[in-house]
Amino acid sequence: MDPAEQIHQLEADLQELGSLLEKAERKRAQELLKQEQKKVEKELAAKRQQKEQQARREADPSAASKAAYTVKITSYAWDQSEKFVKIYLALKDVHKIPPENVEVNFTERSFSVLVKELDGKNHQMTILNLLYPIDEKDSYKKIKTDMVLVMCKKQTTKKWDCLTMVEKQSKEKEKPSGDANADPSDGLMSMLKKIYSEGDDEMKRTINKAWTESQEKNIRGENVMDF
């Protein structure tokens, strides 16, 4: 199979794995899909590097000894406007290399960045499972001083709470689970019991007095606790 076709197939595999991960609900299934994603990402980076080395050898047979190795970009920042999600990649001297050495590819729910031959290395990053779909045709890159700016065009003006669906799922899992059917007064009673147990004699007398008065009002049908 042609190297370009292999790369295309691997990118398609990554896209499908991202879609499956988005739908997966079981933790074990999510972990298995994430492991497979990492394998495909590694294979994709290797194929891209092989393709680059092959092209370099064909252009200059002596270039094989100068082939760069690929490192993963792990640090980035992002923000958004009404129309775009913007990802900032800090790469020293990236503005000094040929613009064609910076490749950014978009799909509806992902993007990948490959910066070739910067400081003797290739730099690569893939973000899968974007929170919402983007318009890949209107998405683009900007090269600034020591920085690559990836501009993902939103399909809608909806505000993004995070960059990827996986981040959203992680945040939701961290939220404390509350009982929607719980009686709000239970929380108040727990708080009063805590104050009573930790308070001094004067505090205890005040709470006892308030409790007695509230019970008397309940008997009269007023149903009010007055402090």
C-alpha positions as CSV (number, residue, x, y, z in Angstrom):
1,M,0.0,0.0,0.0
2,D,1.2,3.5,-0.9
3,P,2.6,5.4,2.2
4,A,0.2,8.2,1.6
5,E,-2.7,5.8,1.6
6,Q,-1.5,4.1,4.8
7,I,-1.4,7.5,6.5
8,H,-4.9,8.3,5.2
9,Q,-6.2,5.0,6.6
10,L,-4.5,5.5,10.0
11,E,-6.0,9.0,10.2
12,A,-9.4,7.5,9.4
13,D,-8.9,4.8,12.1
14,L,-8.1,7.6,14.6
15,Q,-11.2,9.4,13.7
16,E,-13.4,6.3,14.2
17,L,-11.7,5.4,17.5
18,G,-12.5,9.0,18.7
19,S,-16.2,8.5,17.7
20,L,-16.3,5.2,19.5
21,L,-14.7,6.7,22.6
22,E,-17.2,9.4,22.7
23,K,-20.0,6.8,22.7
24,A,-18.4,4.4,25.2
25,E,-19.9,4.5,28.7
26,R,-18.0,1.7,30.4
27,K,-14.6,2.6,31.9
28,R,-12.9,-0.6,30.7
29,A,-14.1,0.0,27.2
30,Q,-12.9,3.6,27.4
31,E,-9.4,2.5,28.6
32,L,-9.1,-0.1,25.8
33,L,-10.1,2.5,23.2
34,K,-7.6,5.0,24.6
35,Q,-4.8,2.3,24.4
36,E,-5.7,1.6,20.8
37,Q,-5.6,5.3,20.1
38,K,-2.1,5.6,21.4
39,K,-1.0,2.6,19.3
40,V,-2.5,4.2,16.1
41,E,-1.0,7.6,17.0
42,K,2.4,6.0,17.4
43,E,2.1,4.1,14.1
44,L,0.8,7.2,12.3
45,A,3.8,9.3,13.5
46,A,6.2,6.6,12.4
47,K,4.5,6.4,8.9
48,R,4.7,10.2,8.5
49,Q,8.3,10.1,9.5
50,Q,9.0,7.3,7.0
51,K,7.3,9.2,4.3
52,E,9.3,12.3,5.0
53,Q,12.6,10.3,5.1
54,Q,11.7,8.6,1.8
55,A,11.0,12.0,0.2
56,R,14.3,13.3,1.5
57,R,16.2,10.4,0.3
58,E,14.7,10.7,-3.2
59,A,15.5,14.4,-3.3
60,D,19.0,13.9,-1.8
61,P,20.5,10.5,-1.2
62,S,22.9,11.9,1.4
63,A,20.0,13.3,3.4
64,A,19.3,9.9,5.1
65,S,22.0,10.6,7.7
66,K,20.4,13.9,8.5
67,A,16.9,12.6,9.1
68,A,15.1,14.2,12.1
69,Y,13.4,12.3,14.8
70,T,9.8,13.1,15.9
71,V,8.9,14.3,19.4
72,K,5.3,14.8,20.7
73,I,4.0,18.2,21.5
74,T,2.4,17.9,25.0
75,S,2.1,21.6,26.1
76,Y,-0.5,24.0,24.7
77,A,-3.0,26.6,25.6
78,W,-6.4,27.5,24.1
79,D,-9.1,30.0,24.2
80,Q,-12.1,30.9,21.9
81,S,-14.0,33.6,20.2
82,E,-17.6,33.5,18.9
83,K,-16.5,31.8,15.7
84,F,-13.2,30.1,16.5
85,V,-11.5,27.8,19.0
86,K,-7.8,28.8,19.1
87,I,-4.9,26.5,20.1
88,Y,-1.5,28.0,20.9
89,L,1.6,25.9,20.5
90,A,4.8,27.5,21.7
91,L,7.7,26.4,19.5
92,K,10.9,28.4,19.6
93,D,12.1,29.7,16.2
94,V,9.2,28.1,14.3
95,H,8.8,31.4,12.4
96,K,12.3,30.9,11.0
97,I,11.6,27.6,9.1
98,P,9.8,27.4,5.8
99,P,6.0,27.7,6.2
100,E,5.4,24.5,4.3
101,N,7.3,22.7,7.1
102,V,4.2,23.3,9.3
103,E,1.4,21.0,8.4
104,V,-2.0,21.1,10.1
105,N,-4.8,18.7,9.1
106,F,-8.4,19.0,10.2
107,T,-11.4,16.6,10.4
108,E,-14.8,17.4,11.8
109,R,-13.8,16.3,15.3
110,S,-10.0,16.4,15.4
111,F,-6.8,18.1,14.1
112,S,-3.2,17.1,13.9
113,V,0.0,19.2,13.7
114,L,3.3,18.2,12.2
115,V,6.2,20.7,12.4
116,K,9.2,19.4,10.4
117,E,12.9,20.0,10.9
118,L,12.7,22.5,13.7
119,D,15.8,22.5,15.9
120,G,16.8,19.1,14.4
121,K,13.5,17.4,15.2
122,N,10.0,17.0,14.0
123,H,7.2,18.0,16.4
124,Q,3.9,16.3,16.3
125,M,0.5,16.6,18.1
126,T,-2.9,15.1,17.5
127,I,-6.1,16.2,19.3
128,L,-9.0,13.8,19.0
129,N,-12.6,13.9,20.1
130,L,-13.1,17.7,20.0
131,L,-16.0,18.8,22.2
132,Y,-18.1,20.0,19.2
133,P,-17.8,19.6,15.4
134,I,-15.6,22.1,13.5
135,D,-15.7,23.2,9.9
136,E,-12.4,21.7,8.6
137,K,-12.6,23.7,5.3
138,D,-12.6,27.0,7.1
139,S,-10.1,26.0,9.8
140,Y,-6.5,27.1,9.3
141,K,-3.1,27.8,10.9
142,K,-1.1,31.0,11.6
143,I,2.6,31.1,12.2
144,K,3.7,33.7,14.6
145,T,7.0,34.5,16.4
146,D,7.9,31.3,18.3
147,M,4.3,30.1,18.0
148,V,1.9,28.1,15.9
149,L,-1.8,29.2,16.2
150,V,-4.3,26.6,15.2
151,M,-7.7,28.2,14.3
152,C,-10.6,25.7,14.5
153,K,-13.7,27.2,12.9
154,K,-16.8,26.4,15.0
155,Q,-19.8,25.0,13.2
156,T,-22.0,27.0,15.7
157,T,-21.4,29.9,18.0
158,K,-21.9,27.7,21.1
159,K,-19.4,28.3,23.9
160,W,-17.0,25.4,24.6
161,D,-16.5,24.5,28.2
162,C,-13.4,22.4,27.4
163,L,-11.5,21.3,24.3
164,T,-12.3,17.6,24.1
165,M,-15.2,15.3,25.0
166,V,-12.8,13.3,27.2
167,E,-12.1,16.4,29.3
168,K,-15.8,17.0,29.7
169,Q,-16.4,13.5,30.8
170,S,-13.6,13.7,33.4
171,K,-15.1,17.0,34.8
172,E,-18.5,15.4,35.1
173,K,-17.1,12.5,37.0
174,E,-15.4,14.8,39.5
175,K,-18.7,16.6,40.3
176,P,-20.1,15.5,43.7
177,S,-23.1,13.3,43.3
178,G,-26.2,14.6,45.0
179,D,-29.6,13.0,45.7
180,A,-32.2,14.9,43.7
181,N,-34.9,13.5,45.9
182,A,-33.2,14.5,49.2
183,D,-35.2,16.6,51.6
184,P,-33.5,20.1,51.8
185,S,-34.3,20.2,55.5
186,D,-32.0,17.2,56.1
187,G,-29.0,19.4,55.3
188,L,-30.2,22.1,57.7
189,M,-30.7,19.6,60.5
190,S,-27.2,18.1,60.0
191,M,-25.7,21.6,60.2
192,L,-27.6,22.4,63.4
193,K,-26.5,19.1,65.0
194,K,-22.9,19.9,64.1
195,I,-23.2,23.4,65.5
196,Y,-24.9,22.0,68.7
197,S,-22.2,19.3,69.2
198,E,-19.3,21.7,68.8
199,G,-20.9,24.8,70.5
200,D,-20.5,26.0,74.1
201,D,-23.3,26.0,76.7
202,E,-24.7,29.3,75.6
203,M,-24.9,28.2,72.0
204,K,-26.6,24.9,73.0
205,R,-29.2,26.9,75.1
206,T,-29.9,29.2,72.1
207,I,-30.5,26.2,69.8
208,N,-32.6,24.4,72.3
209,K,-34.7,27.5,72.8
210,A,-35.2,28.0,69.1
211,W,-36.0,24.3,68.6
212,T,-38.7,24.4,71.4
213,E,-40.3,27.6,69.9
214,S,-40.3,26.1,66.4
215,Q,-42.1,22.9,67.7
216,E,-44.7,25.1,69.4
217,K,-45.3,27.0,66.2
218,N,-45.6,23.7,64.2
219,I,-48.3,22.6,66.7
220,R,-50.1,25.9,66.0
221,G,-49.7,25.2,62.2
222,E,-47.2,27.9,61.5
223,N,-44.5,25.5,60.4
224,V,-41.7,28.0,60.9
225,M,-38.3,27.7,62.5
226,D,-37.4,31.1,63.8
227,F,-33.9,31.9,64.9
